[in-house]
Amino acid sequence: MSYDFYRRAAIVCQAVPCGKAATYGQIALLCGVPKNARQVGYALNKGRLGEDVPAHRIVNAKGILSGAAAFETADLQKRLLEKEGVNAVRTPMGWRVDLKKDGWHNTMEDALRFRELFEELGI
């Protein structure tokens, strides 16, 4: 089996539902490498996951829109989230979403489904 983190991350990011936010660490965990949260951020910032990935739905562990600088304008990530119904509140650390309310609460079944899919795809 050939391990391809970027293909895995793209698949998981595409599964984040509209109107929900996920964390870099959550994406890494669902890819099978829980310590690779920074690699998720790098991949999103550098466009390694493709153009059809909803990168605006991925935030840091505290819900901060830390990837906003990678978008065309500083407020684009916030505007895209708000268009989907995810409210972002200004804090001293930056724009923040409420992960308890608007976070993607994936299930163990989701994780197992991703694992099976990765095995089927050989990644």
N, C-alpha and C positions, 0 to 999 in steps of 0.2 A: 504494500500500500504506500502510495506517495502522499506525504503530508503536505497540504497546501493551505497555510493559515489564511491567506488573503481570500481564497475561494470560500473557505468556511465562514470567515467574517462577513463576506458579502451576503451569503445566504442568510445568516442570522440577522444582520441589519435589515435586510429586506422583509424579514418576518415581524419586525417591530410594528405593531398595529398603528394605524392612523389615530391621532389623538392621544398617543402614549409616548413616554420617553423611557429610554433605557440607558444604562451606564456603560462606560468603556469596560469596566470590570465584569459586568454582567455579560456583555458580548464575548469577552475573552473566556469566561467560564463556560458558556454554552458552546464555544469552539473547542473545548477540552483542554485549554491552557489558562487556568485561572490567574496566573501571574503575568499575563501579557496585555494588561489594560493599556499600557503605553503604546504597544504595537498597534492596537486598534486605533488609537488617536493618530499615530503616525500614518497609518494606512488611509484613514479618512482625510487627513490633511493633504496628503500627496496624491489623492485620487486613485489609489491602488485597488479600490473595491468596485470601481466602475461608476458610471454616471447615473444609473438608476437606483442607487442606494440612498435612502432617506437620511442622509448624514445629520440633518437638523434635529433628528429625534434622539441623538446620542449626546449625553451630558456626563459631567463627572460624578463621582460618588456622592457628592453633596447636592447634586441637582443644578450646579452652576453651569451655565452655557460657556464653558471654557474653550470650545472650539470656534466661537463666533469670529475670531480673527481670520479663520480660513475661508470665510464666506465673502462674497463680493462687497458687501457693506457690513459694518459692525453690528447692525440691528437685524440683518436678514434672518439669522437663525431664530431669533425671538419672534419676528413677524410670521415666519413659516409655522412655528409651533402654535402661535396664537390663532392663526387661520384654521388650525385643526382643533381648536378648543382648549389648548394647553396654556394656562396662564403663567406668565413669567413676572416675577416681582423683583424690583431693584433692591439689592442688598449692598453692604460695603464691599463684599467680595465679587459682585457682579450680578447679572440677571440670574435668577434662580427659579426652578420649577419645583413644585411640591411632589416629590417622588411617591409619597404615600397615596396621594390622590391621583396623580397623573402618570405614575410610573407603570411600566409594563411588568406585571407580576406573572412571569412565566411559571409554568408548572413543571413537575418532574417528568410528566408525559411529553411536554415540549422538548425537554433536554434529551430524553430517550429517542424521540423522533429525529432530532438533529443528528444524534450519534448514528442511528441507523442509516440516515441519508448520507452522511459522510462515508460510511462503510460502503454503501451501494455505489457511490461516486468514486471511491478509491482515493479519497482525500482525507 
